[in-house]
Amino acid sequence: MGSSDNDHPQSLAVDHSNLLRTIEKENVNALHLHTHVVGIPPFLLIHLGGPDTITALAIEDNELWLRHFLGLGFQCWAIAYSFFLSFSNRNLWLPTVLIFIVGLIIKYTEQTRALYLASSRRFRNSLLRDPDPGPNYAKLMDEYTYKLEAKLSAKIEMIPEPSRINDTSNEADWDKLSDLKVVQRAYGFFETFKGLIVDLIFSFRERNLSREFFLKRSARDAFLVVEVELNFIYEILYTKMAVVQANLGYLLRFFSFSLTLAASVVFYMLEKSKFETIDIVITYILLLGAIALDAIAFVTVLFSDWTSVAQKTNNLQAICGAQCA
């Protein structure tokens, strides 16, 4: 009986030691899982930013840019809080921060700015120019009267305002338009008539400009020009083209691709023996997917109609006009 009583406390101590080991092992496994989960939230900002080809399903969605901006703040807070909880394990902090910058500053912010630029008030203000007061007739007559009184030679000559209508008398205008000419002509009409979207009023000159051009076009060329022109309007209202097709847009895209690639390299060089295999595989899929999306977006921009216009005009900022400002 004495021996049995002495073994009982030892048995309890062994069971307690085994329980502590089990709890410690579960905590380590949970930490491994938590470490992997920390790498996922920054990718959410990348995907929440959406593709370049769609930012709004209806033109009214552009008016909700402020709500989207507030959503950006809440998303950043949630991801920062998740990152703070996992900061005790610092193995993934650098690639996580890099992906966070890509998702926040570039992807999600791009969509918010695209919605803002396409909102009706902002779009209308971008098309308005400072009013032209015209000649100062009072000053002109004062100078004319002064010269007459001084018996100096003075003459008022009326100079007609130059016409903005293109000369369409060239027989080459009857030729079939090439694909590049279609894009250039369509972009010219887009720049001229995009004010119709926000109910701006045009003079007879713009009407005659369009009329003279289309009267000397075949039906095929006319519809092709209109099709490309409508495509320009669609992309400026419902996609990120107003943001992407600018000097800053190209710079941010290069910055985004570089940071994503750097995050992939840093993760590849990390010691991953403590990570689960499935966690490593999922992280690689997310990183390679982000790189592939950036590459596809770059190719799409490179072969877009906007790039064709930019190559012809040699002025990237003029593509979006005041809209990109």
Secondary structure, DSSP 4 states (H G I P E B T S, - for coil): -HHHHHHHHHHHHHHHHHHHHHHHHHHHHHHHHHHHHHTSHHHHHHHHT--TT-S-SSGGGGGGHHHHHHHHHHHHHHHHHHHHHTTTSGGGHHHHHHHHHIIIIIIIHHHHHHHHHHSHHHHHHHH---------HHHHHHHHHHHHHTT--------PPPP-S-----GGGGSPPPHHHHHHHHHHHHHHHGGGGGT----HHHHHHHHHHHHTS-HHHHHHHHHHHHHHHHHHHHSSHHHHSSHHHHHHHHHHHHHHHHHHHHHHHS--TTS-HHHHHHHHHHHHHHHHHHHHHHHHHHTSHHHHHHHHHT-THHHHGGGG-
